[in-house]
Amino acid sequence: MAIDINMIFKIAAIGILVSVLNMVLKHSGREEMAMMTTIAGLIIVLFMIINIINNLFSTVRTMFEIY
Amino acid sequence: MEIFKIVGLGITATILSVIIKQYKPEYGIHISIATGVIIFLLIVGKLASILKVMEQLTNKMEIDLIYVKSIFKIIGIAYISEFGAQVCRDSGEESIALKIEFAGKILIMVLALPILLSVLNLIVKLIP
């Protein structure tokens, strides 16, 4: 994964997208769809965050020899 | 110089997370975690060279390598527990942050015990 600035922009973009979709779906009356998009966006961002944290932990483990 | 890149990154990330916090608070935490990790990964090269230099120094002075290794471990554990505690504190979970720090202290104590014992043995030997 490109561990760089565009990671942050991706997360921000997903956040904005989900909130906009939520508003649109809420106004058009589909509450449950809004909830689904929120959960979907959260899962995608969580995967990215878990990936990046895994990267951090493996780096620290190899550098400080914590086994 | 890296410092400009890092400061720029930090400021843009803070602005982004403030914007998104109004609509979706949980994404603010994601952005802060991601920024913290990215800044650390940018600096990790310099940190590795510092650790190598310290290791070479200890080899020259014939200090037992086990002590330096456990010091590095303690630094690593301290850094990770600090990282986790700060993330929890940012999101408002003060008690979880304190628990993480408490666990980190215990683990560091466990690692520091052998060094303590060897110092005490040394002192006992010195006393005639």
Backbone of each chain as ProteinMPNN parsed JSONL, in Angstrom:
{"seq_chain_A": "MAIDINMIFKIAAIGILVSVLNMVLKHSGREEMAMMTTIAGLIIVLFMIINIINNLFSTVRTMFEIY", "coords_chain_A": {"N_chain_A": [[0.867, -1.172, 0.0], [0.495, 2.272, -0.713], [2.188, 3.927, 1.431], [1.662, 6.882, 2.237], [1.082, 10.411, 1.719], [-1.146, 10.291, 0.127], [-2.666, 8.356, 1.216], [-3.93, 9.507, 3.382], [-5.528, 11.353, 2.082], [-7.207, 9.617, 0.746], [-8.68, 8.44, 2.818], [-9.943, 10.712, 3.811], [-11.444, 11.394, 1.603], [-13.183, 9.199, 1.39], [-14.576, 9.561, 3.768], [-15.899, 12.023, 3.352], [-17.43, 11.356, 1.142], [-19.107, 9.371, 2.166], [-20.528, 10.823, 4.053], [-21.879, 12.658, 2.452], [-23.391, 10.952, 0.827], [-24.972, 9.884, 2.799], [-26.539, 12.079, 3.574], [-27.964, 12.555, 1.22], [-29.361, 10.15, 0.89], [-30.869, 10.141, 3.203], [-32.533, 12.353, 2.827], [-33.984, 11.43, 0.669], [-35.488, 9.571, 1.839], [-34.644, 6.961, 2.343], [-33.772, 5.41, 4.941], [-32.502, 3.036, 5.851], [-30.74, 2.415, 3.796], [-28.955, 4.491, 4.053], [-27.769, 3.865, 6.487], [-26.524, 1.511, 5.686], [-24.583, 2.432, 3.854], [-23.021, 3.956, 5.551], [-21.925, 1.99, 7.245], [-20.536, 0.478, 5.344], [-18.633, 2.299, 4.388], [-17.209, 2.671, 6.722], [-16.122, 0.144, 7.152], [-14.373, -0.139, 4.988], [-12.521, 1.911, 5.495], [-11.581, 1.029, 7.913], [-10.255, -1.306, 7.174], [-8.126, -0.199, 5.718], [-6.875, 1.223, 7.763], [-6.166, -0.796, 9.534], [-4.358, -2.146, 7.958], [-2.319, -0.23, 7.753], [-1.553, 0.104, 10.382], [-0.64, -2.419, 10.968], [1.6, -2.376, 9.399], [3.089, -0.441, 10.777], [3.484, -1.748, 13.256], [4.993, -3.989, 12.481], [7.273, -2.759, 11.521], [8.278, -1.491, 13.854], [8.685, -3.767, 15.355], [10.727, -5.129, 13.986], [12.744, -3.259, 14.117], [13.327, -2.615, 16.835], [13.802, -5.079, 17.77], [11.784, -6.511, 19.154], [10.37, -9.392, 20.141]], "CA_chain_A": [[0.0, 0.0, 0.0], [1.327, 3.458, -0.782], [2.125, 4.561, 2.743], [2.102, 8.257, 1.99], [0.068, 11.422, 1.952], [-2.439, 10.063, -0.536], [-3.484, 7.514, 2.089], [-4.79, 10.378, 4.192], [-6.557, 11.931, 1.217], [-8.201, 8.584, 0.454], [-9.588, 8.313, 3.968], [-10.787, 11.906, 3.886], [-12.416, 11.345, 0.5], [-14.245, 8.244, 1.749], [-15.404, 10.163, 4.802], [-16.797, 13.032, 2.774], [-18.386, 10.672, 0.262], [-20.128, 8.683, 2.959], [-21.463, 11.763, 4.697], [-22.765, 13.226, 1.428], [-24.371, 9.924, 0.465], [-25.939, 9.779, 3.896], [-27.526, 13.167, 3.524], [-28.851, 12.369, 0.061], [-30.281, 9.023, 1.128], [-31.824, 10.506, 4.279], [-33.59, 13.22, 2.311], [-34.871, 10.699, -0.243], [-36.383, 8.726, 2.603], [-34.176, 5.572, 2.566], [-32.917, 5.433, 6.145], [-31.647, 1.839, 6.025], [-29.622, 2.503, 2.84], [-27.961, 5.417, 4.619], [-27.007, 3.106, 7.479], [-25.636, 0.555, 5.0], [-23.402, 3.121, 3.3], [-22.115, 4.316, 6.66], [-21.17, 0.795, 7.68], [-19.596, 0.077, 4.277], [-17.49, 3.216, 4.4], [-16.407, 2.43, 7.936], [-15.35, -1.102, 6.999], [-13.263, 0.101, 4.048], [-11.484, 2.707, 6.151], [-10.968, 0.194, 8.952], [-9.253, -2.189, 6.55], [-6.909, 0.577, 5.418], [-6.189, 1.586, 9.011], [-5.535, -2.005, 10.088], [-3.185, -2.417, 7.14], [-1.237, 0.723, 8.035], [-1.08, -0.152, 11.743], [0.166, -3.637, 10.874], [2.89, -1.932, 8.874], [3.818, 0.226, 11.863], [3.925, -2.705, 14.281], [6.082, -4.85, 11.991], [8.496, -1.949, 11.472], [8.828, -1.335, 15.205], [9.163, -5.072, 15.857], [12.034, -5.484, 13.422], [13.807, -2.308, 14.456], [13.711, -2.69, 18.242], [13.956, -6.5, 18.094], [10.797, -6.991, 20.132], [9.744, -10.587, 19.549]], "C_chain_A": [[0.911, 1.231, 0.0], [1.203, 4.174, 0.564], [2.599, 5.997, 2.57], [0.911, 9.19, 2.168], [-1.252, 11.018, 1.301], [-3.289, 9.082, 0.262], [-4.461, 8.375, 2.888], [-5.898, 10.958, 3.322], [-7.625, 10.902, 0.895], [-9.204, 8.484, 1.59], [-10.51, 9.514, 4.036], [-11.853, 11.861, 2.802], [-13.552, 10.383, 0.836], [-15.158, 8.86, 2.795], [-16.395, 11.149, 4.232], [-17.861, 12.36, 1.936], [-19.509, 10.048, 1.079], [-21.081, 9.688, 3.57], [-22.394, 12.385, 3.67], [-23.827, 12.211, 1.053], [-25.429, 9.804, 1.553], [-27.004, 10.845, 3.794], [-28.511, 12.932, 2.392], [-29.855, 11.275, 0.36], [-31.31, 9.388, 2.201], [-32.941, 11.349, 3.707], [-34.517, 12.452, 1.393], [-35.649, 9.63, 0.514], [-35.857, 7.332, 2.845], [-33.221, 5.568, 3.745], [-31.963, 4.256, 6.159], [-30.494, 1.869, 5.037], [-28.536, 3.418, 3.396], [-27.11, 4.683, 5.636], [-26.046, 2.141, 6.787], [-24.395, 1.266, 4.469], [-22.456, 3.526, 4.415], [-21.264, 3.137, 7.059], [-20.149, 0.4, 6.623], [-18.379, 0.99, 4.287], [-16.585, 2.952, 5.578], [-15.552, 1.186, 7.762], [-14.164, -0.869, 6.076], [-12.145, 0.849, 4.763], [-10.803, 1.883, 7.23], [-9.928, -0.737, 8.349], [-7.969, -1.419, 6.264], [-6.144, 0.876, 6.696], [-5.482, 0.358, 9.592], [-4.282, -2.329, 9.295], [-2.032, -1.507, 7.545], [-0.7, 0.499, 9.442], [-0.238, -1.42, 11.761], [1.559, -3.295, 10.37], [3.721, -1.296, 9.981], [4.352, -0.801, 12.843], [5.051, -3.571, 13.761], [7.37, -4.039, 11.896], [9.12, -1.825, 12.843], [9.392, -2.656, 15.69], [10.534, -5.373, 15.28], [13.101, -4.52, 13.909], [14.265, -2.471, 15.911], [13.882, -4.118, 18.697], [13.031, -6.933, 19.217], [10.145, -8.221, 19.525], [8.736, -11.186, 20.536]], "O_chain_A": [[1.966, 1.232, 0.634], [0.254, 4.919, 0.807], [3.782, 6.297, 2.734], [-0.129, 8.802, 2.7], [-2.329, 11.331, 1.807], [-4.492, 8.973, 0.027], [-5.633, 8.038, 3.053], [-7.05, 11.053, 3.745], [-8.804, 11.238, 0.781], [-10.414, 8.448, 1.368], [-11.707, 9.374, 4.285], [-13.006, 12.23, 3.028], [-14.724, 10.686, 0.61], [-16.377, 8.703, 2.726], [-17.578, 11.128, 4.572], [-19.036, 12.723, 1.99], [-20.689, 10.168, 0.747], [-22.291, 9.46, 3.612], [-23.566, 12.62, 3.961], [-25.01, 12.539, 0.966], [-26.617, 9.644, 1.274], [-28.2, 10.574, 3.908], [-29.721, 13.082, 2.559], [-31.052, 11.437, 0.121], [-32.473, 8.995, 2.118], [-34.116, 11.145, 4.009], [-35.706, 12.761, 1.322], [-36.392, 8.861, -0.095], [-36.544, 6.548, 3.5], [-32.009, 5.705, 3.575], [-30.774, 4.414, 6.435], [-29.394, 1.416, 5.355], [-27.345, 3.153, 3.231], [-25.889, 4.841, 5.666], [-24.909, 1.963, 7.224], [-23.281, 0.764, 4.616], [-21.237, 3.453, 4.261], [-20.046, 3.248, 7.197], [-19.023, 0.029, 6.956], [-17.241, 0.528, 4.205], [-15.36, 3.0, 5.466], [-14.392, 1.165, 8.174], [-13.064, -1.35, 6.35], [-10.975, 0.482, 4.66], [-9.598, 2.01, 7.447], [-8.858, -0.943, 8.921], [-6.868, -1.905, 6.525], [-4.916, 0.795, 6.723], [-4.355, 0.45, 10.077], [-3.267, -2.734, 9.861], [-0.895, -1.962, 7.668], [0.494, 0.685, 9.677], [0.759, -1.497, 12.479], [2.56, -3.837, 10.837], [4.912, -1.576, 10.109], [5.521, -0.751, 13.227], [5.983, -3.872, 14.507], [8.45, -4.567, 12.161], [10.324, -2.02, 13.008], [10.432, -2.693, 16.348], [11.42, -5.826, 16.005], [14.25, -4.918, 14.096], [15.465, -2.465, 16.184], [14.088, -4.364, 19.886], [13.45, -7.644, 20.131], [9.448, -8.123, 18.516], [8.101, -12.196, 20.233]]}, "seq_chain_B": "MEIFKIVGLGITATILSVIIKQYKPEYGIHISIATGVIIFLLIVGKLASILKVMEQLTNKMEIDLIYVKSIFKIIGIAYISEFGAQVCRDSGEESIALKIEFAGKILIMVLALPILLSVLNLIVKLIP", "coords_chain_B": {"N_chain_B": [[14.661, 19.027, 3.136], [13.38, 16.805, 5.596], [11.757, 17.758, 7.541], [10.093, 19.793, 6.704], [8.366, 18.463, 5.008], [7.112, 16.792, 6.814], [5.852, 18.533, 8.62], [4.148, 19.842, 6.888], [2.558, 17.712, 6.085], [1.378, 17.049, 8.542], [-0.131, 19.342, 9.12], [-1.926, 19.517, 6.957], [-3.295, 17.149, 7.382], [-4.481, 17.627, 9.866], [-6.216, 19.713, 9.238], [-7.896, 18.423, 7.412], [-8.992, 16.477, 9.089], [-10.38, 18.015, 10.882], [-12.316, 19.128, 9.277], [-13.759, 16.865, 8.511], [-14.617, 15.925, 10.901], [-16.904, 17.294, 11.613], [-18.967, 16.144, 10.124], [-18.685, 13.326, 10.226], [-17.665, 11.976, 13.045], [-16.053, 9.715, 13.613], [-14.247, 9.388, 11.536], [-12.373, 11.301, 11.904], [-10.695, 10.262, 13.846], [-9.609, 8.101, 12.485], [-8.097, 9.443, 10.571], [-6.211, 10.725, 12.162], [-4.828, 8.584, 13.283], [-3.722, 7.458, 10.957], [-2.088, 9.537, 10.09], [-0.244, 9.712, 12.178], [1.073, 7.256, 11.932], [2.175, 7.481, 9.373], [3.956, 9.616, 9.622], [5.738, 8.504, 11.439], [6.755, 6.427, 9.877], [8.084, 7.849, 7.971], [10.238, 8.792, 9.378], [11.586, 6.63, 10.17], [13.873, 5.67, 8.976], [16.016, 7.34, 9.743], [15.972, 6.846, 12.495], [16.722, 4.168, 12.564], [19.385, 4.334, 11.78], [20.462, 5.727, 13.93], [20.138, 3.864, 15.977], [21.859, 1.877, 15.043], [24.339, 3.142, 15.256], [24.505, 3.406, 18.023], [24.663, 0.754, 18.735], [27.119, 0.036, 17.616], [28.784, 1.583, 19.202], [28.477, 0.372, 21.712], [29.56, -2.101, 21.13], [32.21, -1.444, 20.773], [32.933, -0.678, 23.354], [32.874, -3.016, 24.674], [30.585, -3.56, 26.179], [28.098, -5.647, 27.566], [25.94, -7.067, 25.205], [23.354, -7.719, 25.767], [22.22, -5.938, 27.56], [21.945, -3.556, 26.095], [20.265, -4.405, 24.113], [17.926, -4.929, 25.572], [17.36, -2.412, 26.386], [16.715, -1.196, 23.959], [14.41, -2.659, 23.437], [12.785, -1.752, 25.498], [12.509, 0.901, 24.766], [11.079, 0.586, 22.402], [8.679, -0.614, 23.326], [7.783, 1.424, 24.973], [7.316, 3.407, 23.098], [5.283, 2.32, 21.471], [3.211, 1.914, 23.333], [2.776, 4.499, 24.111], [1.907, 5.596, 21.719], [-0.533, 4.221, 21.318], [-1.877, 5.034, 23.637], [-2.087, 7.78, 23.261], [-3.716, 7.913, 21.01], [-6.095, 6.865, 22.034], [-6.603, 8.814, 23.93], [-7.017, 11.017, 22.33], [-9.443, 10.387, 21.156], [-11.027, 10.687, 23.29], [-11.221, 8.711, 25.175], [-10.266, 8.47, 28.09], [-9.852, 6.647, 30.179], [-9.23, 4.208, 28.984], [-6.831, 4.892, 27.81], [-5.261, 5.283, 30.081], [-5.205, 2.677, 31.078], [-3.762, 1.376, 29.059], [-1.312, 2.644, 29.304], [-0.637, 1.825, 31.852], [-0.327, -0.936, 31.487], [1.831, -0.856, 29.758], [3.809, 0.168, 31.426], [4.111, -1.932, 33.226], [5.115, -3.929, 31.56], [7.526, -2.803, 30.781], [8.777, -2.732, 33.222], [9.086, -5.445, 33.694], [10.973, -6.031, 31.755], [13.079, -4.512, 32.603], [13.928, -5.642, 34.891], [16.006, -7.764, 34.914], [18.321, -6.201, 34.415], [18.38, -4.618, 36.654], [18.764, -6.539, 38.639], [21.31, -7.475, 37.967], [22.834, -5.232, 38.458], [22.5, -4.989, 41.207], [23.726, -7.366, 42.057], [26.308, -6.782, 41.31], [26.909, -4.67, 43.035], [26.754, -5.961, 45.485], [28.913, -7.679, 45.244], [30.955, -5.828, 45.243], [31.024, -4.824, 47.8], [33.173, -5.38, 50.503]], "CA_chain_B": [[14.674, 18.532, 4.519], [12.133, 16.072, 5.854], [10.903, 18.392, 8.556], [9.039, 20.568, 6.031], [7.359, 17.515, 4.529], [6.341, 16.253, 7.945], [4.968, 19.57, 9.168], [3.087, 20.048, 5.902], [1.654, 16.572, 6.18], [0.604, 17.128, 9.782], [-1.121, 20.432, 9.08], [-3.032, 19.158, 6.046], [-4.118, 16.097, 7.989], [-5.327, 18.196, 10.921], [-7.319, 20.46, 8.613], [-8.854, 17.446, 6.874], [-9.758, 15.768, 10.125], [-11.342, 18.946, 11.495], [-13.457, 19.245, 8.354], [-14.596, 15.653, 8.472], [-15.194, 15.652, 12.231], [-18.264, 17.841, 11.755], [-19.989, 15.254, 9.568], [-18.538, 11.959, 10.73], [-16.574, 12.087, 14.027], [-15.113, 8.583, 13.698], [-13.193, 9.475, 10.518], [-11.287, 12.125, 12.426], [-9.737, 9.391, 14.553], [-8.871, 7.338, 11.471], [-7.094, 10.29, 9.925], [-5.098, 11.01, 13.084], [-3.997, 7.374, 13.366], [-2.96, 7.302, 9.717], [-1.017, 10.535, 10.044], [0.806, 9.324, 13.125], [1.875, 6.151, 11.397], [2.945, 7.921, 8.198], [5.086, 10.426, 10.085], [6.742, 7.612, 12.016], [7.43, 5.662, 8.821], [9.011, 8.751, 7.276], [11.416, 9.071, 10.213], [12.132, 5.37, 10.689], [15.227, 5.471, 8.46], [16.968, 8.038, 10.626], [15.998, 6.161, 13.789], [17.49, 2.926, 12.427], [20.827, 4.632, 11.757], [20.871, 6.073, 15.299], [20.268, 2.628, 16.765], [23.066, 1.164, 14.609], [25.507, 3.809, 15.834], [24.595, 3.08, 19.451], [25.126, -0.634, 18.864], [28.571, -0.004, 17.358], [29.484, 2.121, 20.377], [28.526, -0.621, 22.798], [30.52, -3.167, 20.787], [33.585, -0.964, 21.009], [33.236, -0.584, 24.789], [32.698, -4.377, 25.218], [29.463, -3.711, 27.115], [27.323, -6.828, 27.208], [24.94, -6.607, 24.252], [21.99, -7.991, 26.24], [21.652, -4.75, 28.203], [21.53, -2.576, 25.08], [19.083, -4.958, 23.417], [16.682, -4.747, 26.348], [17.036, -0.98, 26.373], [15.978, -0.936, 22.71], [13.054, -3.209, 23.58], [12.016, -0.864, 26.37], [12.155, 2.094, 23.984], [10.01, 0.214, 21.471], [7.42, -0.794, 24.059], [7.322, 2.747, 25.434], [6.785, 4.171, 21.974], [3.99, 1.781, 21.017], [2.128, 2.16, 24.307], [2.483, 5.933, 24.052], [1.118, 5.808, 20.505], [-1.9, 3.767, 21.576], [-2.527, 5.845, 24.672], [-2.448, 9.098, 22.72], [-4.872, 7.751, 20.115], [-7.304, 6.739, 22.863], [-6.888, 10.094, 24.594], [-7.586, 11.912, 21.314], [-10.858, 10.095, 20.901], [-11.823, 10.977, 24.474], [-11.319, 7.568, 26.092], [-9.141, 8.657, 29.014], [-9.578, 5.48, 31.04], [-8.522, 3.183, 28.196], [-5.443, 5.349, 27.656], [-4.523, 5.009, 31.33], [-4.953, 1.224, 31.186], [-2.675, 1.015, 28.138], [-0.038, 3.101, 29.884], [-0.342, 0.958, 32.999], [0.22, -2.204, 30.977], [3.164, -0.578, 29.215], [4.772, 0.306, 32.538], [4.408, -3.254, 33.791], [5.978, -4.675, 30.63], [8.874, -2.229, 30.848], [9.35, -3.182, 34.499], [9.511, -6.841, 33.519], [12.202, -6.072, 30.96], [14.185, -3.831, 33.284], [14.301, -6.378, 36.123], [17.337, -8.39, 34.859], [19.387, -5.205, 34.543], [18.391, -4.215, 38.07], [19.371, -7.605, 39.455], [22.759, -7.56, 37.731], [23.469, -4.108, 39.167], [22.542, -5.3, 42.646], [24.776, -8.382, 42.279], [27.615, -6.106, 41.212], [27.138, -3.902, 44.262], [27.029, -6.898, 46.58], [30.295, -8.168, 45.088], [31.944, -4.788, 45.551], [31.165, -4.625, 49.253], [34.105, -6.43, 50.994]], "C_chain_B": [[13.333, 17.877, 4.813], [11.184, 16.876, 6.732], [9.784, 19.181, 7.878], [7.939, 19.626, 5.56], [6.473, 17.065, 5.682], [5.378, 17.298, 8.478], [3.826, 19.821, 8.194], [2.053, 18.954, 5.987], [0.757, 16.701, 7.401], [-0.479, 18.18, 9.692], [-2.26, 20.075, 8.145], [-3.922, 18.099, 6.693], [-5.006, 16.67, 9.077], [-6.506, 18.935, 10.303], [-8.364, 19.486, 8.098], [-9.671, 16.822, 7.993], [-10.726, 16.707, 10.8], [-12.559, 19.067, 10.59], [-14.37, 18.044, 8.497], [-15.252, 15.411, 9.82], [-16.599, 16.199, 12.345], [-19.283, 16.831, 11.268], [-19.916, 13.875, 10.203], [-17.39, 11.958, 11.742], [-15.581, 10.936, 13.938], [-14.002, 8.707, 12.658], [-12.066, 10.371, 10.984], [-10.237, 11.278, 13.107], [-8.934, 8.585, 13.546], [-7.766, 8.18, 10.864], [-5.927, 10.528, 10.872], [-4.213, 9.776, 13.237], [-3.129, 7.256, 12.129], [-1.818, 8.307, 9.668], [0.117, 10.159, 10.975], [1.702, 8.247, 12.558], [2.736, 6.631, 10.243], [4.146, 8.739, 8.65], [6.153, 9.532, 10.686], [7.501, 6.883, 10.919], [8.369, 6.552, 8.034], [10.308, 8.87, 8.055], [12.176, 7.784, 10.535], [13.546, 5.138, 10.17], [16.256, 6.108, 9.359], [17.092, 7.297, 11.955], [16.844, 4.902, 13.693], [18.978, 3.237, 12.441], [21.293, 5.01, 13.156], [21.085, 4.817, 16.114], [21.532, 1.889, 16.364], [24.3, 1.802, 15.244], [25.637, 3.439, 17.3], [25.112, 1.655, 19.629], [26.621, -0.703, 18.638], [29.327, 0.518, 18.575], [29.586, 1.06, 21.467], [29.493, -1.745, 22.421], [31.919, -2.703, 21.099], [33.899, -1.033, 22.494], [33.044, -1.934, 25.461], [31.618, -4.445, 26.278], [28.635, -4.894, 26.636], [26.131, -6.386, 26.348], [23.522, -6.789, 24.807], [21.389, -6.722, 26.833], [21.149, -3.774, 27.154], [20.284, -3.081, 24.357], [17.834, -4.71, 24.249], [16.345, -3.272, 26.438], [16.274, -0.641, 25.097], [14.549, -1.449, 22.831], [12.204, -2.273, 24.408], [11.595, 0.374, 25.598], [11.007, 1.768, 23.041], [8.677, 0.091, 22.176], [6.888, 0.559, 24.5], [6.693, 3.508, 24.274], [5.408, 3.656, 21.569], [2.901, 2.084, 22.035], [1.787, 3.637, 24.328], [1.605, 6.244, 22.849], [-0.34, 5.412, 20.753], [-2.604, 4.651, 22.577], [-2.942, 7.195, 24.102], [-3.655, 8.985, 21.804], [-6.139, 7.647, 20.954], [-7.64, 8.075, 23.507], [-7.52, 11.055, 23.585], [-9.069, 11.659, 21.141], [-11.659, 10.196, 22.19], [-11.897, 9.835, 25.457], [-10.14, 7.637, 27.065], [-8.828, 7.378, 29.773], [-8.85, 4.405, 30.249], [-7.08, 3.586, 28.03], [-4.646, 5.034, 28.909], [-4.242, 3.518, 31.454], [-3.795, 0.82, 30.276], [-1.34, 1.436, 28.736], [0.353, 2.225, 31.065], [0.272, -0.352, 32.521], [1.624, -1.98, 30.429], [4.188, -0.482, 30.319], [5.138, -1.055, 33.078], [5.371, -3.992, 32.861], [7.393, -4.13, 30.689], [9.548, -2.671, 32.132], [9.862, -4.606, 34.362], [10.827, -6.889, 32.774], [13.362, -5.481, 31.729], [14.678, -4.643, 34.475], [15.68, -7.021, 36.017], [18.467, -7.384, 35.04], [19.524, -4.802, 36.0], [19.113, -5.264, 38.902], [20.876, -7.633, 39.228], [23.463, -6.407, 38.426], [23.576, -4.437, 40.649], [23.631, -6.335, 42.922], [26.141, -7.712, 42.27], [27.919, -5.386, 42.512], [27.495, -4.849, 45.413], [28.458, -7.398, 46.485], [31.293, -7.112, 45.52], [32.136, -4.652, 47.06], [32.067, -5.721, 49.818], [33.478, -7.304, 52.063]], "O_chain_B": [[12.288, 18.329, 4.345], [9.967, 16.701, 6.676], [8.667, 19.245, 8.39], [6.75, 19.922, 5.684], [5.253, 16.969, 5.55], [4.219, 16.993, 8.758], [2.678, 19.993, 8.603], [0.848, 19.204, 5.967], [-0.455, 16.496, 7.324], [-1.609, 17.957, 10.126], [-3.426, 20.292, 8.475], [-5.146, 18.143, 6.57], [-6.158, 16.26, 9.214], [-7.641, 18.815, 10.762], [-9.562, 19.677, 8.306], [-10.885, 16.656, 7.872], [-11.788, 16.276, 11.251], [-13.694, 19.105, 11.065], [-15.59, 18.179, 8.593], [-16.306, 14.779, 9.9], [-17.417, 15.649, 13.084], [-20.332, 16.654, 11.886], [-20.919, 13.322, 10.654], [-16.23, 11.939, 11.329], [-14.387, 11.139, 14.16], [-12.911, 8.18, 12.873], [-10.931, 10.236, 10.527], [-9.039, 11.529, 12.975], [-7.729, 8.398, 13.713], [-6.647, 7.709, 10.662], [-4.774, 10.536, 10.441], [-2.99, 9.896, 13.313], [-1.932, 6.984, 12.231], [-0.708, 7.972, 9.253], [1.29, 10.268, 10.62], [2.926, 8.306, 12.679], [3.898, 6.24, 10.133], [5.243, 8.572, 8.116], [7.345, 9.763, 10.478], [8.72, 6.728, 10.992], [9.356, 6.067, 7.481], [11.372, 9.032, 7.458], [13.269, 7.827, 11.099], [14.345, 4.482, 10.838], [17.261, 5.485, 9.701], [18.195, 7.139, 12.48], [17.598, 4.586, 14.613], [19.758, 2.498, 13.041], [22.405, 4.654, 13.544], [22.066, 4.696, 16.848], [22.217, 1.329, 17.22], [25.197, 1.102, 15.712], [26.741, 3.183, 17.781], [25.89, 1.373, 20.54], [27.329, -1.405, 19.36], [30.371, -0.019, 18.945], [30.643, 0.871, 22.068], [30.174, -2.289, 23.291], [32.73, -3.464, 21.627], [35.01, -1.407, 22.87], [33.048, -2.011, 26.69], [31.692, -5.275, 27.184], [28.491, -5.112, 25.433], [25.406, -5.458, 26.706], [22.595, -6.102, 24.379], [20.204, -6.446, 26.646], [20.058, -3.221, 27.291], [19.377, -2.315, 24.032], [16.796, -4.325, 23.71], [15.174, -2.909, 26.554], [15.301, 0.112, 25.137], [13.6, -0.794, 22.401], [11.046, -2.019, 24.079], [10.47, 0.852, 25.744], [10.075, 2.559, 22.888], [7.665, 0.612, 21.707], [5.687, 0.817, 24.415], [5.669, 4.171, 24.437], [4.482, 4.437, 21.351], [1.792, 2.466, 21.661], [0.63, 4.0, 24.539], [0.678, 7.049, 22.936], [-1.261, 6.166, 20.44], [-3.776, 4.987, 22.408], [-4.019, 7.701, 24.418], [-4.525, 9.856, 21.811], [-7.149, 8.27, 20.628], [-8.81, 8.437, 23.622], [-8.432, 11.809, 23.92], [-9.858, 12.592, 20.996], [-12.837, 9.839, 22.212], [-12.567, 9.956, 26.482], [-9.137, 6.947, 26.884], [-7.659, 7.058, 29.989], [-7.948, 3.755, 30.777], [-6.188, 2.741, 28.096], [-3.505, 4.578, 28.833], [-3.158, 3.13, 31.889], [-2.945, 0.02, 30.667], [-0.361, 0.692, 28.685], [1.529, 1.917, 31.258], [1.265, -0.822, 33.076], [2.507, -2.817, 30.614], [5.304, -0.983, 30.185], [6.304, -1.329, 33.361], [6.331, -4.608, 33.322], [8.357, -4.895, 30.651], [10.746, -2.955, 32.144], [10.941, -4.936, 34.854], [11.705, -7.686, 33.107], [14.507, -5.892, 31.54], [15.747, -4.355, 35.013], [16.482, -6.858, 36.936], [19.45, -7.661, 35.727], [20.631, -4.662, 36.52], [19.949, -4.946, 39.748], [21.643, -7.796, 40.178], [24.572, -6.576, 38.933], [24.609, -4.197, 41.274], [24.376, -6.212, 43.895], [27.011, -8.013, 43.088], [29.03, -5.47, 43.037], [28.403, -4.584, 46.201], [29.145, -7.533, 47.498], [32.34, -7.427, 46.086], [33.241, -4.401, 47.542], [31.762, -6.899, 49.633], [34.125, -8.22, 52.57]]}, "name": "protein", "num_of_chains": 2, "seq": "MAIDINMIFKIAAIGILVSVLNMVLKHSGREEMAMMTTIAGLIIVLFMIINIINNLFSTVRTMFEIYMEIFKIVGLGITATILSVIIKQYKPEYGIHISIATGVIIFLLIVGKLASILKVMEQLTNKMEIDLIYVKSIFKIIGIAYISEFGAQVCRDSGEESIALKIEFAGKILIMVLALPILLSVLNLIVKLIP"}
